Amino acid sequence: METNLIIISAIFLVFGFLVGVKKMTWLLAGFNEKRVTDKTKLSRLVGSTMAILGAVLLVCGLVGVANPDYFIMASIGIILLQIIYVNMKLVE
């Protein structure tokens, strides 16, 4: 069991819930409501991505993967791709 992955997954799951379900987009760094074209789509996209990453990291943490660094780096890469997508499609 990897405690680090479980802690990171808990943070991702809470963040995904707050942004995706509760629509607390003010938690997003650099969020400017005036520039976003579809606030609902943004919150659903970011919330679901964080929830999925949190669930995957939780499973990996509970199973006890041999090298958890790859999963953390993959999560960071997915988040960076999401930032690029959001800036290209949802921001004026």
C-alpha positions as CSV (number, residue, x, y, z in Angstrom):
1,M,0.0,0.0,0.0
2,E,1.4,3.4,-1.1
3,T,0.4,6.1,1.4
4,N,1.6,8.9,-0.9
5,L,-0.7,7.9,-3.7
6,I,-3.7,7.5,-1.4
7,I,-3.1,11.0,0.0
8,I,-2.8,12.5,-3.5
9,S,-5.8,10.6,-4.7
10,A,-7.9,12.0,-1.8
11,I,-6.9,15.5,-2.7
12,F,-7.8,14.9,-6.3
13,L,-11.2,13.4,-5.4
14,V,-12.1,16.2,-3.0
15,F,-11.0,18.8,-5.6
16,G,-12.9,17.0,-8.3
17,F,-16.0,17.0,-6.2
18,L,-15.8,20.6,-5.2
19,V,-15.2,21.8,-8.8
20,G,-17.3,19.3,-10.7
21,V,-20.4,18.9,-8.4
22,K,-20.4,22.0,-6.3
23,K,-19.2,24.3,-9.2
24,M,-16.6,26.0,-7.1
25,T,-14.6,27.2,-10.1
26,W,-12.9,29.9,-8.0
27,L,-10.6,27.1,-6.8
28,L,-9.0,27.0,-10.2
29,A,-5.8,28.9,-10.4
30,G,-6.1,31.9,-12.8
31,F,-9.8,31.5,-13.3
32,N,-11.4,34.6,-14.8
33,E,-15.1,34.3,-15.1
34,K,-15.3,37.0,-17.8
35,R,-13.0,35.1,-20.2
36,V,-14.6,31.6,-19.9
37,T,-17.2,31.0,-22.5
38,D,-18.9,28.0,-20.8
39,K,-18.5,27.9,-17.0
40,T,-20.6,24.7,-16.7
41,K,-18.6,22.8,-19.2
42,L,-15.3,23.9,-17.6
43,S,-16.4,22.7,-14.2
44,R,-17.6,19.4,-15.5
45,L,-14.4,18.8,-17.5
46,V,-12.0,19.7,-14.7
47,G,-14.1,18.0,-12.0
48,S,-14.5,14.7,-13.9
49,T,-10.8,14.7,-14.9
50,M,-9.7,15.2,-11.2
51,A,-12.2,12.5,-10.0
52,I,-11.0,10.0,-12.6
53,L,-7.3,10.7,-11.8
54,G,-8.1,10.4,-8.1
55,A,-9.8,7.1,-8.5
56,V,-7.0,5.6,-10.6
57,L,-4.4,6.8,-8.1
58,L,-6.4,5.4,-5.2
59,V,-6.6,2.0,-6.8
60,C,-2.9,2.1,-7.6
61,G,-2.2,3.2,-4.0
62,L,-4.3,0.4,-2.5
63,V,-2.9,-2.3,-4.8
64,G,0.7,-1.2,-4.1
65,V,2.3,-0.6,-7.5
66,A,6.0,-1.0,-7.8
67,N,6.9,2.4,-9.0
68,P,4.2,5.1,-8.3
69,D,6.3,7.9,-9.8
70,Y,5.0,7.0,-13.3
71,F,1.4,7.4,-12.2
72,I,2.1,10.8,-10.7
73,M,3.9,12.0,-13.8
74,A,1.1,10.7,-16.0
75,S,-1.4,12.6,-13.9
76,I,0.6,15.8,-14.2
77,G,0.8,15.3,-18.0
78,I,-3.0,14.8,-18.3
79,I,-3.6,17.9,-16.2
80,L,-1.2,19.9,-18.5
81,L,-3.0,18.6,-21.6
82,Q,-6.3,19.7,-20.0
83,I,-4.9,23.2,-19.4
84,I,-3.9,23.5,-23.0
85,Y,-7.4,22.2,-24.2
86,V,-9.3,24.6,-21.9
87,N,-7.2,27.6,-23.0
88,M,-7.7,26.8,-26.6
89,K,-11.5,25.9,-26.5
90,L,-13.1,27.5,-23.5
91,V,-11.3,30.8,-23.0
92,E,-11.7,33.8,-25.2
